[in-house]
Amino acid sequence: MKETAKNYTNRLQNGDFINYLHGTGIDIGGGSDCLRLPPDTGGVLLWDIKDGDAQYMHNLDDNQFDFVYSSHCLEHMRDITRAFTNWLRICKPGGYLYICVPHETYYEKGIWPSINNSDHKHSFTVDKPSSMPANVVIKNFLTKFNDWIEVIDIRENLMNYHFDWNNDIDQTAIEEENICAQIDFIVRKKADMELSSEWRESNDKNCRIDYWKYMLPLQIKSNLAKVIPATVKRALKKIWKVSKFK
């Protein structure tokens, strides 16, 4: 889908790199589509499954990054409040969080569980609740963090979207079309976070528990997904060579 790469030119033209995405940043869940910055504007650390649970960012210090970027990752988090708190925690005061999530209407198509990604745990709308069982209203969600953030922008990003196409089509999967069906929201961290020792202890404890319940199986699955195709490919080559000379 390459949702980050397909938005590079637009972000360059509309000033997002100049205004929000520069300096030392992190891309949470970027996988093979890590955020790329314009030349000489900073660097981006990729954080993905192999690095740990994005819900906790457990081995990263507070106030570490000039910006935190994440595209199509928040919807996979089991507890988005805890995840967003930790994403804020690692961002410097004055820095920005730039988050992209699937559009409930144009990506999820109002169907739940998601027909396009069975791992989605939340669906998102800008300002109005829906009947979807896992609906998150972004404006309401962000009010939980009023003491720490200033909301800069919430955008429906429907770049190149074909509203007259069949509703069964996942338009974002058609690479050559560069179609988006997402919501982008940008917030500025206006103050340091006074997280209690109790909260931090709970965060660390839950991180350890969730490692065995969720992350380790996910990491094993991810590694197998890389290893098995290569192993099968090598086996098929051997079979082909043997059969060729019979």
Rosetta blueprint (number, residue, H / E / L):
1 M L
2 K L
3 E L
4 T L
5 A H
6 K H
7 N H
8 Y H
9 T H
10 N H
11 R H
12 L H
13 Q H
14 N H
15 G L
16 D H
17 F H
18 I H
19 N H
20 Y L
21 L L
22 H L
23 G E
24 T E
25 G E
26 I E
27 D E
28 I E
29 G L
30 G L
31 G L
32 S L
33 D L
34 C L
35 L L
36 R L
37 L L
38 P L
39 P L
40 D L
41 T L
42 G E
43 G E
44 V E
45 L E
46 L E
47 W E
48 D L
49 I H
50 K H
51 D H
52 G L
53 D L
54 A L
55 Q L
56 Y L
57 M L
58 H L
59 N L
60 L L
61 D L
62 D L
63 N L
64 Q L
65 F E
66 D E
67 F E
68 V E
69 Y E
70 S E
71 S E
72 H L
73 C L
74 L H
75 E H
76 H H
77 M L
78 R L
79 D L
80 I H
81 T H
82 R H
83 A H
84 F H
85 T H
86 N H
87 W H
88 L H
89 R H
90 I L
91 C E
92 K E
93 P E
94 G E
95 G E
96 Y E
97 L E
98 Y E
99 I E
100 C E
101 V E
102 P E
103 H E
104 E L
105 T L
106 Y L
107 Y L
108 E L
109 K L
110 G L
111 I L
112 W L
113 P L
114 S L
115 I L
116 N L
117 N L
118 S L
119 D L
120 H L
121 K L
122 H L
123 S E
124 F E
125 T E
126 V L
127 D L
128 K L
129 P L
130 S L
131 S L
132 M L
133 P L
134 A L
135 N E
136 V E
137 V E
138 I H
139 K H
140 N H
141 F H
142 L H
143 T H
144 K H
145 F H
146 N L
147 D L
148 W L
149 I E
150 E E
151 V E
152 I E
153 D E
154 I E
155 R E
156 E E
157 N E
158 L L
159 M L
160 N L
161 Y L
162 H L
163 F L
164 D L
165 W L
166 N L
167 N L
168 D L
169 I L
170 D L
171 Q H
172 T H
173 A H
174 I L
175 E H
176 E H
177 E H
178 N L
179 I L
180 C L
181 A L
182 Q E
183 I E
184 D E
185 F E
186 I E
187 V E
188 R E
189 K E
190 K L
191 A L
192 D L
193 M L
194 E L
195 L L
196 S L
197 S H
198 E H
199 W H
200 R H
201 E H
202 S H
203 N H
204 D H
205 K H
206 N H
207 C H
208 R H
209 I H
210 D H
211 Y H
212 W H
213 K H
214 Y H
215 M H
216 L H
217 P H
218 L H
219 Q H
220 I H
221 K H
222 S H
223 N H
224 L H
225 A H
226 K H
227 V H
228 I H
229 P H
230 A H
231 T H
232 V H
233 K H
234 R H
235 A H
236 L H
237 K H
238 K H
239 I H
240 W H
241 K H
242 V H
243 S H
244 K H
245 F L
246 K L
